[in-house]
Amino acid sequence: MTMAEARNLLTDNPALYEARFPDPDHTAGRFVDDVLQAYLPGDADGSRTSPTAVLDLGCGTGRDLGFLARRGYHCRGLDQSPAMVDYAQKRYPGVTASLGDLRDFHVGERFDAVICLDSSLLYCHTDSELESCLRCCRTHLRTGGLLVAEMRNGAFFLGNTELLDHPTRSSFQWQGSTWRAETTLWIDHAAQLLRRRRQWQIPDTTDDLVQTSAWRLLFPLELTGHLRRAGFTVRAMFDTPGPRTDRGWPTRSGRVGLPGLGEGPMSGDRMHVIAEAT
């Protein structure tokens, strides 16, 4: 790979992505497992006669699905990056991944749960893209199935500028080299997008690589309305705890301690949504 060929440095290099965003405690996978154990209906004795089927939209490296597969789930992933899809299938046993666009997809299978973590839902930049995605989610879910989404919280940016308009610097080690990046976030108010410019300093070269991206900023009530119109009922919505929050996700199993609908102030920088297909 040359820098000129890099469409997106991290998503085109899955091992580098996992080095940049390590998750040795499987925080995201445990979050999903706990939510599904708590909210998915079981049989009369609380058990399930067949493995719970999960579709991960924007599955990335497949790391979260790999954890769930080891827990006995039937795991399917969808991602736009060929490198990520290939890596997920080779690296994580029990994971089936395929190329696809979460804004409009069909995989020929129905699931007990669709998960969409790490702000993947926010790549739907317009209402029509978001509505299409949610309709596809509902189509691929059995009645009573769950959509579990984790993302940036648009409400966090109401009067809060601590993450905006100034560069932040980060670095990490991979394969004996130090990778450095300078990142700036700003709000495109007209488009309701959080935009990002990231400049990478490539190890052992004088090259810099500048890449840009954007996420839709969704507010809790706004997202609730979109979900309702797509055939969902919101079962829970909270800002913390969560896999990408400062508090993280606690080590526990089951429903004990899970926030209920409307219990949190929804002012944190992450938003977690559990919605049931009705």
C-alpha positions as a Markdown table, in Angstrom:
| # | Residue | x | y | z |
|---|---|---|---|---|
| 1 | Met | 0.0 | 0.0 | 0.0 |
| 2 | Thr | 1.2 | 3.5 | -0.9 |
| 3 | Met | -0.2 | 6.6 | 0.8 |
| 4 | Ala | -1.6 | 7.7 | -2.6 |
| 5 | Glu | -3.6 | 4.4 | -2.7 |
| 6 | Ala | -5.0 | 4.8 | 0.8 |
| 7 | Arg | -8.7 | 5.4 | 0.7 |
| 8 | Asn | -8.8 | 5.5 | 4.5 |
| 9 | Leu | -5.7 | 4.7 | 6.4 |
| 10 | Leu | -7.4 | 2.9 | 9.3 |
| 11 | Thr | -10.3 | 1.1 | 7.6 |
| 12 | Asp | -8.0 | -0.1 | 4.8 |
| 13 | Asn | -5.5 | -1.5 | 7.3 |
| 14 | Pro | -7.4 | -3.6 | 9.9 |
| 15 | Ala | -4.5 | -4.5 | 12.0 |
| 16 | Leu | -3.5 | -0.9 | 12.3 |
| 17 | Tyr | -7.1 | -0.1 | 13.2 |
| 18 | Glu | -7.1 | -2.6 | 16.1 |
| 19 | Ala | -3.7 | -1.2 | 17.3 |
| 20 | Arg | -5.2 | 2.3 | 17.3 |
| 21 | Phe | -8.4 | 1.3 | 19.0 |
| 22 | Pro | -7.5 | -1.7 | 21.3 |
| 23 | Asp | -10.3 | -3.5 | 23.2 |
| 24 | Pro | -8.5 | -6.2 | 25.2 |
| 25 | Asp | -11.5 | -6.5 | 27.6 |
| 26 | His | -14.0 | -6.8 | 24.8 |
| 27 | Thr | -15.9 | -3.9 | 26.2 |
| 28 | Ala | -18.0 | -3.5 | 23.0 |
| 29 | Gly | -18.8 | -7.2 | 22.7 |
| 30 | Arg | -19.7 | -7.4 | 26.4 |
| 31 | Phe | -22.0 | -4.4 | 26.0 |
| 32 | Val | -23.9 | -6.1 | 23.2 |
| 33 | Asp | -24.0 | -9.5 | 25.0 |
| 34 | Asp | -25.4 | -7.9 | 28.1 |
| 35 | Val | -28.0 | -5.9 | 26.2 |
| 36 | Leu | -29.2 | -8.9 | 24.2 |
| 37 | Gln | -29.3 | -11.2 | 27.3 |
| 38 | Ala | -31.4 | -8.6 | 29.0 |
| 39 | Tyr | -33.8 | -7.5 | 26.3 |
| 40 | Leu | -34.3 | -10.4 | 23.9 |
| 41 | Pro | -37.2 | -12.7 | 24.8 |
| 42 | Gly | -36.2 | -16.3 | 25.5 |
| 43 | Asp | -38.2 | -19.5 | 25.7 |
| 44 | Ala | -40.5 | -20.2 | 28.7 |
| 45 | Asp | -37.6 | -21.3 | 30.8 |
| 46 | Gly | -35.5 | -18.2 | 29.8 |
| 47 | Ser | -33.3 | -20.2 | 27.4 |
| 48 | Arg | -33.2 | -20.2 | 23.6 |
| 49 | Thr | -33.4 | -23.3 | 21.4 |
| 50 | Ser | -31.2 | -21.9 | 18.6 |
| 51 | Pro | -28.3 | -19.5 | 18.5 |
| 52 | Thr | -29.1 | -15.9 | 18.6 |
| 53 | Ala | -28.5 | -14.4 | 15.1 |
| 54 | Val | -26.8 | -11.1 | 15.0 |
| 55 | Leu | -26.0 | -8.8 | 12.1 |
| 56 | Asp | -23.3 | -6.1 | 12.7 |
| 57 | Leu | -23.6 | -3.1 | 10.4 |
| 58 | Gly | -20.2 | -1.5 | 9.9 |
| 59 | Cys | -18.6 | -4.6 | 11.4 |
| 60 | Gly | -15.0 | -3.4 | 10.8 |
| 61 | Thr | -12.4 | -5.9 | 11.7 |
| 62 | Gly | -15.0 | -8.3 | 13.1 |
| 63 | Arg | -13.5 | -8.2 | 16.6 |
| 64 | Asp | -16.9 | -7.6 | 18.3 |
| 65 | Leu | -18.5 | -10.4 | 16.3 |
| 66 | Gly | -15.6 | -12.7 | 17.1 |
| 67 | Phe | -16.3 | -12.2 | 20.8 |
| 68 | Leu | -20.0 | -12.9 | 20.3 |
| 69 | Ala | -19.3 | -16.0 | 18.1 |
| 70 | Arg | -17.3 | -17.4 | 21.0 |
| 71 | Arg | -20.3 | -16.8 | 23.2 |
| 72 | Gly | -22.4 | -18.9 | 20.9 |
| 73 | Tyr | -24.1 | -16.3 | 18.7 |
| 74 | His | -24.6 | -16.8 | 14.9 |
| 75 | Cys | -22.7 | -13.8 | 13.6 |
| 76 | Arg | -22.9 | -12.0 | 10.3 |
| 77 | Gly | -21.2 | -8.7 | 9.4 |
| 78 | Leu | -21.5 | -6.0 | 6.7 |
| 79 | Asp | -18.9 | -3.4 | 5.9 |
| 80 | Gln | -17.9 | -1.2 | 2.9 |
| 81 | Ser | -14.2 | -1.9 | 3.2 |
| 82 | Pro | -12.9 | -5.0 | 1.3 |
| 83 | Ala | -9.9 | -5.1 | 3.6 |
| 84 | Met | -12.1 | -5.2 | 6.7 |
| 85 | Val | -14.3 | -7.9 | 5.3 |
| 86 | Asp | -11.4 | -10.1 | 4.4 |
| 87 | Tyr | -9.7 | -9.6 | 7.8 |
| 88 | Ala | -12.9 | -10.4 | 9.7 |
| 89 | Gln | -13.4 | -13.6 | 7.9 |
| 90 | Lys | -9.8 | -14.8 | 8.3 |
| 91 | Arg | -9.1 | -13.5 | 11.8 |
| 92 | Tyr | -12.3 | -14.4 | 13.7 |
| 93 | Pro | -13.7 | -18.0 | 13.5 |
| 94 | Gly | -17.5 | -18.1 | 13.3 |
| 95 | Val | -17.8 | -14.7 | 11.6 |
| 96 | Thr | -19.3 | -14.4 | 8.1 |
| 97 | Ala | -18.7 | -10.9 | 6.6 |
| 98 | Ser | -19.7 | -9.4 | 3.3 |
| 99 | Leu | -19.4 | -6.2 | 1.4 |
| 100 | Gly | -22.3 | -3.8 | 1.7 |
| 101 | Asp | -23.6 | -0.3 | 2.4 |
| 102 | Leu | -25.6 | 0.1 | 5.6 |
| 103 | Arg | -27.7 | 2.8 | 3.9 |
| 104 | Asp | -29.3 | 0.2 | 1.7 |
| 105 | Phe | -28.6 | -3.5 | 2.1 |
| 106 | His | -30.1 | -6.9 | 1.7 |
| 107 | Val | -28.4 | -10.1 | 3.0 |
| 108 | Gly | -31.2 | -12.6 | 2.5 |
| 109 | Glu | -31.5 | -13.5 | 6.1 |
| 110 | Arg | -33.5 | -12.4 | 9.2 |
| 111 | Phe | -31.9 | -11.8 | 12.6 |
| 112 | Asp | -32.7 | -11.6 | 16.3 |
| 113 | Ala | -30.6 | -8.4 | 16.6 |
| 114 | Val | -29.0 | -5.8 | 14.4 |
| 115 | Ile | -26.1 | -3.9 | 16.0 |
| 116 | Cys | -24.5 | -0.7 | 14.8 |
| 117 | Leu | -21.7 | 0.5 | 17.0 |
| 118 | Asp | -19.1 | 3.2 | 17.1 |
| 119 | Ser | -21.2 | 5.9 | 15.3 |
| 120 | Ser | -21.6 | 3.8 | 12.1 |
| 121 | Leu | -25.3 | 4.9 | 11.9 |
| 122 | Leu | -24.1 | 8.5 | 11.7 |
| 123 | Tyr | -22.6 | 7.8 | 8.2 |
| 124 | Cys | -26.2 | 8.2 | 7.1 |
| 125 | His | -25.9 | 12.0 | 6.5 |
| 126 | Thr | -29.4 | 12.8 | 5.3 |
| 127 | Asp | -32.9 | 11.9 | 6.5 |
| 128 | Ser | -33.5 | 9.8 | 3.4 |
| 129 | Glu | -30.3 | 7.8 | 4.0 |
| 130 | Leu | -31.2 | 7.3 | 7.7 |
| 131 | Glu | -34.7 | 6.3 | 6.9 |
| 132 | Ser | -33.5 | 3.8 | 4.3 |
| 133 | Cys | -31.1 | 2.2 | 6.8 |
| 134 | Leu | -33.7 | 1.9 | 9.5 |
| 135 | Arg | -36.2 | 0.4 | 7.0 |
| 136 | Cys | -33.6 | -2.2 | 6.0 |
| 137 | Cys | -32.9 | -2.9 | 9.7 |
| 138 | Arg | -36.6 | -3.6 | 10.3 |
| 139 | Thr | -36.8 | -5.8 | 7.3 |
| 140 | His | -33.9 | -7.9 | 8.5 |
| 141 | Leu | -35.3 | -8.3 | 12.0 |
| 142 | Arg | -37.8 | -10.8 | 13.3 |
| 143 | Thr | -40.7 | -9.1 | 15.2 |
| 144 | Gly | -39.5 | -8.6 | 18.7 |
| 145 | Gly | -35.9 | -8.4 | 17.5 |
| 146 | Leu | -33.6 | -5.6 | 18.6 |
| 147 | Leu | -31.7 | -2.8 | 17.0 |
| 148 | Val | -28.8 | -1.9 | 19.3 |
| 149 | Ala | -26.9 | 1.3 | 18.3 |
| 150 | Glu | -24.1 | 3.3 | 19.9 |
| 151 | Met | -23.0 | 6.6 | 18.6 |
| 152 | Arg | -22.0 | 10.2 | 19.2 |
| 153 | Asn | -24.7 | 12.2 | 20.9 |
| 154 | Gly | -25.8 | 15.4 | 19.1 |
| 155 | Ala | -27.2 | 16.8 | 22.3 |
| 156 | Phe | -23.7 | 16.9 | 23.8 |
| 157 | Phe | -22.7 | 19.7 | 21.4 |
| 158 | Leu | -25.5 | 22.0 | 22.5 |
| 159 | Gly | -23.4 | 24.7 | 24.1 |
| 160 | Asn | -20.4 | 22.4 | 24.6 |
| 161 | Thr | -17.3 | 23.1 | 22.5 |
| 162 | Glu | -14.6 | 21.2 | 24.4 |
| 163 | Leu | -14.0 | 18.8 | 21.4 |
| 164 | Leu | -14.3 | 21.4 | 18.7 |
| 165 | Asp | -12.3 | 23.8 | 16.5 |
| 166 | His | -8.9 | 23.1 | 17.9 |
| 167 | Pro | -6.5 | 20.3 | 17.0 |
| 168 | Thr | -5.8 | 17.4 | 19.3 |
| 169 | Arg | -2.8 | 15.2 | 19.0 |
| 170 | Ser | -2.5 | 11.4 | 19.5 |
| 171 | Ser | 0.0 | 8.7 | 19.0 |
| 172 | Phe | 0.3 | 4.9 | 19.3 |
| 173 | Gln | 2.8 | 2.2 | 18.7 |
| 174 | Trp | 2.5 | -0.4 | 16.0 |
| 175 | Gln | 5.1 | -2.8 | 14.6 |
| 176 | Gly | 7.9 | -0.9 | 16.3 |
| 177 | Ser | 7.0 | 2.5 | 14.9 |
| 178 | Thr | 5.1 | 5.5 | 16.4 |
| 179 | Trp | 2.1 | 6.7 | 14.5 |
| 180 | Arg | 1.0 | 10.2 | 15.1 |
| 181 | Ala | -2.1 | 12.1 | 14.1 |
| 182 | Glu | -3.5 | 15.6 | 14.5 |
| 183 | Thr | -7.3 | 15.8 | 14.5 |
| 184 | Thr | -9.7 | 18.8 | 14.3 |
| 185 | Leu | -13.5 | 18.5 | 14.6 |
| 186 | Trp | -16.0 | 21.2 | 13.7 |
| 187 | Ile | -19.7 | 21.4 | 13.2 |
| 188 | Asp | -21.3 | 22.1 | 9.8 |
| 189 | His | -24.5 | 23.6 | 11.1 |
| 190 | Ala | -26.3 | 23.8 | 7.8 |
| 191 | Ala | -25.8 | 20.1 | 7.1 |
| 192 | Gln | -26.1 | 19.0 | 10.8 |
| 193 | Leu | -22.8 | 17.2 | 10.4 |
| 194 | Leu | -19.8 | 16.8 | 12.7 |
| 195 | Arg | -16.8 | 17.1 | 10.3 |
| 196 | Arg | -13.3 | 15.8 | 11.0 |
| 197 | Arg | -9.9 | 16.6 | 9.4 |
| 198 | Arg | -7.1 | 14.2 | 10.4 |
| 199 | Gln | -3.5 | 14.6 | 9.4 |
| 200 | Trp | -1.3 | 11.5 | 9.8 |
| 201 | Gln | 2.4 | 11.6 | 10.1 |
| 202 | Ile | 3.6 | 8.4 | 8.4 |
| 203 | Pro | 6.5 | 6.6 | 10.2 |
| 204 | Asp | 9.8 | 6.5 | 8.5 |
| 205 | Thr | 8.8 | 8.9 | 5.8 |
| 206 | Thr | 8.4 | 12.7 | 5.4 |
| 207 | Asp | 4.8 | 12.1 | 4.1 |
| 208 | Asp | 1.7 | 13.5 | 5.7 |
| 209 | Leu | -1.7 | 12.1 | 4.8 |
| 210 | Val | -4.8 | 14.3 | 5.3 |
| 211 | Gln | -8.1 | 12.5 | 5.4 |
| 212 | Thr | -11.6 | 13.9 | 6.1 |
| 213 | Ser | -14.9 | 12.4 | 7.2 |
| 214 | Ala | -18.2 | 13.4 | 8.7 |
| 215 | Trp | -21.0 | 12.1 | 11.0 |
| 216 | Arg | -24.6 | 13.1 | 11.2 |
| 217 | Leu | -25.5 | 14.7 | 14.5 |
| 218 | Leu | -28.7 | 13.2 | 15.8 |
| 219 | Phe | -30.6 | 14.3 | 18.9 |
| 220 | Pro | -32.4 | 11.8 | 21.2 |
| 221 | Leu | -35.9 | 12.8 | 20.3 |
| 222 | Glu | -35.1 | 13.1 | 16.6 |
| 223 | Leu | -33.7 | 9.6 | 16.5 |
| 224 | Thr | -36.7 | 8.3 | 18.5 |
| 225 | Gly | -39.1 | 9.7 | 15.9 |
| 226 | His | -37.1 | 8.1 | 13.0 |
| 227 | Leu | -37.2 | 4.8 | 14.8 |
| 228 | Arg | -40.9 | 4.9 | 15.4 |
| 229 | Arg | -41.7 | 5.7 | 11.8 |
| 230 | Ala | -39.5 | 2.8 | 10.7 |
| 231 | Gly | -41.4 | 0.3 | 12.9 |
| 232 | Phe | -39.5 | 0.3 | 16.2 |
| 233 | Thr | -40.3 | 1.0 | 19.8 |
| 234 | Val | -37.5 | 2.5 | 21.8 |
| 235 | Arg | -36.9 | 0.3 | 24.9 |
| 236 | Ala | -33.9 | 2.2 | 26.4 |
| 237 | Met | -31.9 | 5.2 | 25.6 |
| 238 | Phe | -29.0 | 6.4 | 27.7 |
| 239 | Asp | -25.7 | 8.3 | 27.5 |
| 240 | Thr | -23.7 | 6.4 | 30.1 |
| 241 | Pro | -22.3 | 3.8 | 30.9 |
| 242 | Gly | -21.2 | 2.5 | 27.5 |
| 243 | Pro | -18.2 | 1.0 | 25.7 |
| 244 | Arg | -16.8 | 4.3 | 24.5 |
| 245 | Thr | -17.6 | 6.5 | 27.6 |
| 246 | Asp | -15.2 | 7.5 | 30.3 |
| 247 | Arg | -16.9 | 5.0 | 32.7 |
| 248 | Gly | -16.7 | 2.2 | 30.2 |
| 249 | Trp | -19.0 | -0.8 | 30.4 |
| 250 | Pro | -19.1 | -2.6 | 33.7 |
| 251 | Thr | -18.2 | -6.2 | 34.1 |
| 252 | Arg | -21.6 | -7.8 | 34.7 |
| 253 | Ser | -24.1 | -10.0 | 33.0 |
| 254 | Gly | -27.9 | -9.6 | 32.6 |
| 255 | Arg | -30.2 | -6.7 | 33.0 |
| 256 | Val | -29.1 | -5.6 | 36.5 |
| 257 | Gly | -27.9 | -2.1 | 36.4 |
| 258 | Leu | -28.8 | -1.3 | 32.8 |
| 259 | Pro | -30.3 | 2.2 | 32.5 |
| 260 | Gly | -33.9 | 2.4 | 31.6 |
| 261 | Leu | -35.6 | 4.7 | 29.1 |
| 262 | Gly | -35.3 | 8.3 | 30.1 |
| 263 | Glu | -33.3 | 7.6 | 33.2 |
| 264 | Gly | -30.1 | 9.5 | 32.2 |
| 265 | Pro | -29.7 | 13.2 | 31.4 |
| 266 | Met | -28.6 | 12.5 | 27.8 |
| 267 | Ser | -26.0 | 15.2 | 28.0 |
| 268 | Gly | -23.0 | 12.9 | 27.6 |
| 269 | Asp | -21.0 | 12.6 | 24.4 |
| 270 | Arg | -22.3 | 9.1 | 23.5 |
| 271 | Met | -25.8 | 7.8 | 22.9 |
| 272 | His | -27.0 | 4.2 | 23.3 |
| 273 | Val | -30.3 | 3.0 | 21.9 |
| 274 | Ile | -32.1 | -0.3 | 22.3 |
| 275 | Ala | -35.1 | -0.4 | 20.0 |
| 276 | Glu | -37.5 | -3.3 | 19.5 |
| 277 | Ala | -39.0 | -4.3 | 16.0 |
| 278 | Thr | -42.8 | -4.1 | 16.4 |
